[in-house]
């Protein structure tokens, strides 16, 4: 039996690696699209200011892209080093979208990113614009395939368990690709990435305006970022509602934990805005509730109940007992592969086999699990409510704050009054880290809400880890933290350095190139400036 310390350290290592990696990913995805938009305007208008914008923001994109690749590669290696049983059990399904991502999207993005930087003087305007759009599409395709893989872990469709190989096998690639969770997760995540890039461009542009530097460049960057950011943040909010609806269908326990819904509420259920979570007593004290809202978000109706945690725990006990029967049938099939009755029993109970595996942590012989062990496993099937409850609400608060600032910025740009309000500009600068906070919290909600499963209702997390020692994990975890922190410091240094430096050349308020100041000899000769 693998120790709890090894399990927790393995989880921490992957979580920290993922959180570090996701500091770079949103800006890469979002900034690539913004570069394509800016260059499209340059090709259509021919105004040098837009070329200058593409080259300056492209430089910051390149820094972020390089460090994002460095942090992302190690994540895939961890599936083999730290999660070997997971890789063996579901690798046929999970590995397919990751392989496609590497072959299709990553190579597409990596190939054309070089042409983006070094092709300005070698390609025509339209050719370079095509390259920029291919870089943007490549980064978005990468997100698509990775999120398809992740969505399968949340909602494992298109696969079945093979009792002869003791592995999950791919049954329908189309079901995996069109997984409703994948569709919602992809559009929601990339929209959040667009918001991140918009905040980044808006904040740095506002910083220039506050210091009265690069005004023509900053005003146009501010205008594009405000429009792009407003559309993106509205998409995030809309798709967040759709995500809540989808979670209500396929991950009821996650929804209940996020909302701290301890018991089934008469429909339509209220939304708890804030409250003091007491997981031991299974209650929320001093709750401030908004009537009807949760029922409308999660069920799109006023007469459909949302299951509470107490009722879901009872359901889990029943599924665990069915899972124990499935495990017993699996043992019979392993002992006698020609036992058709056992195969039929296993087939009918296969959906609950994962719940039977939950008990294995407490009872090595699953079939002999006691009522107390079953009850303990049922309680463990509930993710941590307090962290999920507050992470979700802080994330939503960040979204509301960004919506307010983007609305203000958009109308200020439309009225050509951006420079009149220093408060708006200061808020735009202060908003730069907010989308990263919201994105990290969003991943915490998505992944922590899936616990105790690596693959929901199929494979418990504790079974997925490799047989490593505590010393191995402490050494590698420390190494990752030190290395990734160093990369983060390097990126912050480079980003701040080049952002302070600003674009390479000045642009006149009209958008054309700024004429150089007249020399002393010209002034003395009376030549026009």
C-alpha positions in Angstrom: 0.0 0.0 0.0 1.4 3.4 -1.0 1.7 5.8 1.9 -0.5 8.9 2.3 2.7 11.0 2.3 3.7 9.8 -1.2 0.2 10.4 -2.5 0.0 13.9 -1.2 3.5 14.8 -2.3 2.7 13.5 -5.8 -0.4 15.6 -5.9 1.4 18.7 -4.7 4.2 18.2 -7.3 1.8 18.0 -10.2 -0.4 20.8 -8.8 2.5 23.2 -8.4 3.9 22.3 -11.9 0.5 22.9 -13.4 -0.1 26.2 -11.6 3.4 27.5 -12.6 2.7 26.4 -16.2 -0.6 28.1 -16.2 1.1 31.4 -15.4 2.4 31.4 -18.9 -0.3 29.7 -20.9 -3.2 32.2 -20.8 -1.0 35.1 -22.0 0.4 33.0 -24.9 -3.1 32.0 -26.1 -4.6 35.4 -25.7 -1.7 37.6 -26.9 -1.4 35.4 -30.1 -4.9 36.3 -31.1 -4.4 40.0 -30.3 -1.3 40.1 -32.4 -3.2 38.6 -35.3 -5.9 41.2 -34.9 -3.4 44.1 -34.7 -1.5 42.9 -37.7 -4.8 42.5 -39.6 -5.5 46.2 -39.0 -1.9 47.0 -40.1 -2.4 45.1 -43.4 -5.7 46.7 -44.1 -4.7 50.3 -43.2 -0.9 50.3 -43.8 -0.4 52.6 -40.8 3.0 52.1 -39.2 1.7 52.4 -35.6 0.0 49.0 -36.0 3.1 47.3 -37.2 4.9 48.8 -34.3 2.3 47.4 -32.0 2.6 43.9 -33.4 6.4 44.0 -33.1 6.4 45.3 -29.5 3.7 43.1 -28.1 5.2 40.2 -30.1 8.4 40.6 -28.3 6.6 40.2 -24.9 4.7 37.3 -26.4 8.0 35.6 -27.4 9.4 35.8 -23.9 6.3 34.3 -22.4 6.1 31.6 -25.1 9.6 30.3 -24.5 9.2 30.0 -20.8 5.7 28.4 -21.2 7.2 25.7 -23.3 9.9 25.0 -20.7 7.4 24.5 -17.9 4.9 22.5 -20.0 7.2 19.8 -21.2 7.9 18.5 -17.7 4.2 18.1 -17.0 3.8 15.3 -19.6 6.9 13.5 -18.2 5.2 13.4 -14.8 2.5 11.1 -16.1 5.2 8.4 -16.5 7.3 9.2 -13.5 4.8 10.1 -10.8 1.5 8.7 -12.2 2.5 5.4 -13.8 -0.6 3.4 -12.8 -2.8 6.2 -14.2 -0.8 6.1 -17.5 -1.2 2.3 -17.7 -4.9 2.3 -16.7 -6.2 5.1 -19.0 -3.2 5.8 -21.3 -5.1 4.6 -24.4 -7.7 7.3 -24.1 -5.8 10.1 -22.3 -2.7 9.8 -24.5 -4.6 10.2 -27.8 -5.5 13.9 -27.6 -2.1 14.7 -26.1 -0.4 13.0 -29.0 -2.5 14.9 -31.5 -1.7 18.1 -29.7 2.0 17.5 -30.0 1.8 16.5 -33.7 -0.8 19.0 -34.9 -0.9 22.1 -32.7 2.5 22.4 -30.9 4.5 21.8 -34.1 2.3 24.2 -36.0 2.8 26.9 -33.4 6.5 26.3 -32.8 7.3 26.2 -36.6 5.5 29.5 -37.5 6.6 31.4 -34.4 10.1 31.6 -35.8 8.7 32.9 -39.1 6.7 35.5 -37.1 9.9 36.9 -35.5 12.3 36.7 -38.4 10.0 37.0 -41.4 9.2 40.7 -41.4 11.7 41.5 -44.1 11.5 38.1 -46.0 7.7 37.8 -46.3 5.0 40.0 -47.9 2.5 41.7 -45.6 -0.2 39.1 -46.4 2.3 36.2 -46.0 3.4 37.5 -42.6 -0.2 38.0 -41.6 -1.0 34.4 -42.5 2.0 33.3 -40.3 0.7 35.3 -37.4 -2.8 33.8 -37.6 -1.2 30.3 -37.9 0.7 30.9 -34.6 -2.6 32.1 -33.0 -4.5 29.0 -34.3 -1.7 26.7 -33.2 -1.8 28.0 -29.6 -5.6 27.7 -29.5 -5.5 24.1 -31.0 -3.0 23.2 -28.3 -5.5 24.3 -25.7 -8.3 22.4 -27.5 -6.6 19.0 -27.3 -5.2 19.4 -23.8 -8.7 20.4 -22.6 -10.3 17.5 -24.4 -7.9 15.2 -22.4 -8.7 17.0 -19.2 -12.4 17.0 -19.8 -12.3 13.2 -20.3 -10.9 13.0 -16.7 -13.9 15.1 -15.6 -16.5 13.2 -17.7 -15.1 9.9 -19.0 -17.2 9.1 -22.1 -16.3 7.0 -25.1 -14.4 4.4 -23.2 -15.0 1.0 -21.5 -13.1 -1.2 -19.1 -11.5 -4.4 -20.4 -11.4 -7.1 -17.7 -8.9 -9.1 -19.6 -6.3 -6.3 -19.7 -7.4 -4.4 -16.6 -7.3 -1.2 -18.6 -9.7 1.4 -19.9 -9.9 1.3 -23.7 -11.0 3.9 -26.3 -14.4 2.9 -27.7 -15.5 6.1 -29.6 -13.0 8.9 -30.4 -15.9 11.1 -31.6 -17.5 10.9 -28.1 -14.3 11.9 -26.5 -13.9 14.8 -29.0 -17.5 16.0 -28.6 -17.6 15.5 -24.9 -19.9 18.3 -23.7 -17.6 19.1 -20.8 -14.7 19.6 -23.3 -16.7 22.0 -25.4 -17.6 24.2 -22.5 -14.2 23.9 -20.9 -12.4 24.9 -24.1 -14.4 28.0 -24.9 -14.4 29.1 -21.3 -10.7 28.6 -20.8 -9.6 30.3 -24.1 -12.0 33.2 -23.4 -10.3 33.6 -20.0 -6.9 33.6 -21.8 -8.2 36.4 -24.1 -9.1 38.4 -21.0 -5.6 37.8 -19.6 -4.0 39.2 -22.7 -6.4 42.1 -22.8 -5.6 43.1 -19.2 -1.9 42.8 -19.9 -2.1 45.1 -23.0 -4.6 47.5 -21.3 -2.5 47.8 -18.1 0.9 48.5 -19.8 -0.8 51.0 -22.2 -2.4 52.7 -19.3 1.1 52.9 -17.6 2.5 54.7 -20.7 -0.4 57.1 -20.7 0.0 57.9 -17.0 3.6 58.8 -17.8 2.8 60.6 -21.0 5.0 58.2 -23.1 4.3 56.6 -26.5 0.8 58.2 -26.5 -0.2 57.2 -30.1 1.0 53.7 -29.6 -0.6 53.4 -26.1 -4.0 54.9 -27.2 -4.4 52.5 -30.0 -3.3 49.5 -27.9 -5.6 50.6 -25.2 -8.6 50.9 -27.6 -8.0 47.4 -29.1 -7.5 45.9 -25.6 -10.6 47.5 -24.2 -12.9 46.2 -27.0 -11.3 42.7 -27.1 -11.3 42.5 -23.3 -14.9 43.5 -23.0 -16.1 40.9 -25.5 -13.9 38.3 -23.9 -15.0 39.0 -20.3 -18.6 38.8 -21.4 -17.9 35.5 -23.0 -16.3 34.2 -19.8 -19.3 35.1 -17.8 -21.8 33.7 -20.3 -19.7 30.5 -20.7 -19.2 30.2 -16.9 -23.0 30.0 -16.7 -23.0 27.3 -19.3 -20.2 25.5 -17.4 -22.3 25.6 -14.2 -25.2 24.0 -16.1 -22.9 21.2 -17.5 -21.4 20.6 -14.0 -24.9 20.2 -12.6 -25.4 17.4 -15.1 -22.2 15.3 -14.9 -20.5 16.4 -11.6 -23.2 16.8 -9.1 -20.9 16.4 -6.1 -18.6 19.1 -7.4 -21.5 21.5 -7.8 -22.7 20.8 -4.3 -19.3 21.3 -2.8 -18.7 24.6 -4.7 -22.1 25.9 -3.4 -21.7 24.3 0.1 -25.1 22.8 -0.5 -25.2 20.4 2.4 -28.8 19.1 1.8 -31.2 19.1 -1.1 -33.0 22.4 -1.2 -36.6 22.8 -2.5 -36.4 24.1 -6.0 -35.3 26.6 -7.2 -32.2 26.5 -5.0 -30.7 29.8 -3.7 -27.1 30.9 -4.4 -25.0 31.4 -1.2 -23.0 34.5 -1.8 -20.9 34.3 1.4 -20.9 32.2 4.6 -18.8 30.5 7.2 -18.2 26.9 6.2 -18.3 24.2 8.9 -17.4 20.9 7.1 -17.5 18.9 10.3 -21.1 19.9 11.2 -22.0 20.0 7.5 -23.5 23.5 7.6 -22.9 27.0 6.4 -23.3 29.6 9.2 -24.2 33.3 8.6 -25.1 32.5 5.0 -26.1 35.3 2.7 -28.3 33.8 0.0 -29.7 35.0 -3.3 -33.0 33.3 -3.9 -33.6 31.2 -7.0 -30.2 32.0 -8.6 -28.5 28.6 -8.1 -31.4 26.7 -9.4 -31.6 28.8 -12.5 -27.8 28.5 -13.2 -27.5 24.8 -12.5 -30.8 23.5 -13.9 -32.3 26.3 -16.1 -35.6 25.7 -14.4 -37.5 26.5 -11.2 -38.8 23.1 -10.4 -35.7 20.8 -10.6 -33.9 20.1 -7.3 -30.1 20.2 -6.9 -28.8 17.2 -4.8 -27.2 18.1 -1.5 -24.0 16.7 -0.1 -25.8 14.6 2.6 -28.0 12.9 -0.1 -25.1 12.4 -2.4 -23.1 10.7 0.4 -26.0 8.2 0.7 -25.9 7.7 -3.1 -22.2 7.1 -2.8 -22.7 4.3 -0.3 -25.1 2.5 -2.6 -22.6 2.9 -5.5 -19.8 1.6 -3.4 -21.8 -1.5 -2.5 -22.5 -2.0 -6.2 -18.8 -1.4 -6.9 -17.8 -4.1 -4.4 -20.1 -6.6 -6.3 -18.4 -5.5 -9.5 -15.0 -6.1 -8.0 -16.1 -9.5 -6.9 -17.3 -10.3 -10.4 -14.0 -9.0 -11.8 -12.1 -11.4 -9.6 -14.2 -14.3 -10.9 -13.5 -13.3 -14.4 -9.8 -13.1 -13.7 -9.9 -16.6 -12.2 -12.0 -18.1 -14.9 -12.1 -16.0 -18.2 -14.9 -18.3 -19.6 -17.3 -17.5 -16.7 -20.1 -15.8 -18.7 -22.3 -15.1 -15.7 -19.5 -13.3 -13.9 -18.8 -11.2 -17.1 -22.5 -10.4 -17.3 -22.5 -9.2 -13.7 -19.4 -7.2 -14.3 -20.9 -5.6 -17.4 -24.1 -4.6 -15.6 -22.2 -3.1 -12.6 -19.2 -1.7 -14.5 -20.2 1.9 -14.0 -19.7 1.6 -10.2 -16.5 -0.4 -10.3 -14.5 2.8 -9.5 -16.5 3.3 -6.3 -15.6 -0.2 -5.2 -11.9 0.8 -5.7 -12.4 3.6 -3.2 -12.8 1.0 -0.4 -9.5 -0.6 -1.4 -7.7 2.2 0.5 -9.2 1.0 3.8 -9.8 -2.7 3.1 -7.1 -4.5 1.0 -9.7 -7.2 0.4 -12.5 -5.1 -1.1 -15.1 -7.9 -0.8 -14.7 -8.0 3.0 -15.1 -4.2 3.6 -17.1 -3.4 6.7 -20.0 -0.9 6.9 -17.7 1.5 8.7 -15.1 1.3 5.9 -17.8 1.8 3.3 -19.1 4.8 5.1 -15.6 6.3 5.3 -15.1 5.8 1.6 -18.5 7.5 0.9 -17.4 10.5 3.0 -14.1 10.7 1.2 -15.9 10.9 -2.1 -16.9 14.5 -1.2 -14.2 17.0 -2.3 -13.0 19.7 0.2 -15.9 22.2 0.5 -14.3 25.2 2.1 -11.5 25.7 -0.4 -13.8 25.2 -3.3 -16.5 27.5 -1.9 -14.1 30.5 -1.5 -12.0 29.8 -4.5 -15.1 30.0 -6.7 -16.3 33.2 -5.1 -13.0 35.0 -5.3 -12.8 34.0 -8.9 -16.3 35.4 -9.6 -15.3 38.6 -7.8 -12.3 39.0 -10.0 -14.5 38.6 -13.0 -17.0 41.3 -11.9 -14.1 43.7 -11.2 -12.6 43.1 -14.7 -16.1 43.6 -16.3 -16.5 47.0 -14.7 -13.0 48.2 -15.7 -13.4 46.9 -19.3 -16.8 48.6 -19.7 -15.4 51.9 -18.4 -12.3 51.5 -20.7 -14.4 50.7 -23.7 -16.7 53.7 -23.4 -13.7 56.0 -22.6 -12.0 54.8 -25.8 -15.2 55.2 -27.9 -15.5 58.8 -26.6 -11.7 59.5 -27.0 -11.5 60.5 -23.4 -9.1 57.8 -22.1 -6.5 60.4 -20.9 -9.0 62.4 -18.8 -9.4 59.9 -16.0 -6.3 58.9 -14.1 -8.5 56.7 -11.9 -9.3 54.5 -14.9 -5.7 54.3 -16.0 -4.6 53.4 -12.4 -7.3 50.7 -12.2 -6.1 49.3 -15.5 -2.6 49.0 -14.2 -3.8 47.5 -11.0 -5.9 45.0 -12.9 -2.9 43.3 -14.6 -2.5 40.4 -12.1 -6.2 39.9 -11.6 -6.9 37.5 -14.5 -4.0 35.3 -13.4 -5.5 35.1 -10.0 -8.9 34.2 -11.5 -7.4 31.6 -13.8 -5.4 29.9 -11.1 -8.5 29.8 -8.9 -10.5 28.4 -11.8 -8.1 25.5 -12.2 -8.2 24.9 -8.4 -12.0 24.7 -8.6 -11.9 22.4 -11.6 -9.2 19.9 -10.4 -9.8 20.0 -6.6 -13.5 19.6 -7.3 -12.8 16.3 -9.0 -11.2 14.7 -5.9 -10.9 12.0 -4.8 -10.8 10.9 -8.4 -8.1 11.1 -11.1 -10.7 10.1 -13.6 -14.2 10.8 -12.2 -15.9 7.7 -10.9 -13.4 5.5 -12.6 -9.9 5.7 -11.0 -9.2 7.1 -7.5 -6.3 9.4 -7.1 -4.5 7.3 -4.5 -4.4 4.4 -6.9 -2.9 6.4 -9.7 0.5 7.3 -8.2 3.9 5.6 -8.9 5.7 3.6 -6.2 8.2 6.3 -5.2 9.8 7.2 -2.0 9.2 10.3 0.1 12.8 11.3 -0.5 12.5 11.1 -4.3 9.4 13.3 -4.2 10.9 15.8 -1.8 14.0 16.1 -4.0 12.1 16.5 -7.3 9.5 18.8 -5.8 12.1 21.1 -4.3 13.9 21.1 -7.7 10.8 22.0 -9.6 9.9 24.8 -7.2 13.4 26.3 -7.4 13.7 25.9 -11.2 10.2 27.3 -11.9 10.6 30.1 -9.5 13.8 31.1 -11.3 12.1 31.0 -14.6 9.3 33.1 -13.2 11.8 35.7 -11.9 13.5 35.7 -15.3 10.3 36.3 -17.1 9.2 39.0 -14.7 12.6 40.7 -15.1 12.4 40.6 -18.9 8.8 41.6 -19.1 9.3 44.6 -16.9 12.6 45.6 -18.7 11.1 45.6 -22.2 7.8 47.1 -21.0 9.6 50.0 -19.4 11.7 50.4 -22.5 8.7 50.6 -24.7 8.3 50.3 -28.5 11.4 50.7 -30.6 10.4 53.8 -32.4 8.1 56.7 -31.7 4.9 57.2 -33.7 3.3 60.6 -34.4 -0.3 61.1 -33.1 -1.5 60.7 -36.7 -0.2 57.2 -36.7 2.7 57.9 -39.1 6.4 57.7 -38.2 7.6 60.5 -35.9 10.0 62.8 -37.7 13.5 63.1 -36.1 14.3 66.4 -34.4 16.2 68.9 -36.6 19.9 69.0 -36.1 21.8 72.2 -34.9 23.3 72.8 -38.3 19.9 72.7 -40.0 18.4 75.2 -37.5 21.3 77.6 -38.0 20.9 77.4 -41.7 17.2 78.2 -41.4 16.0 74.9 -43.0 12.5 73.8 -42.1 12.2 71.1 -39.3 
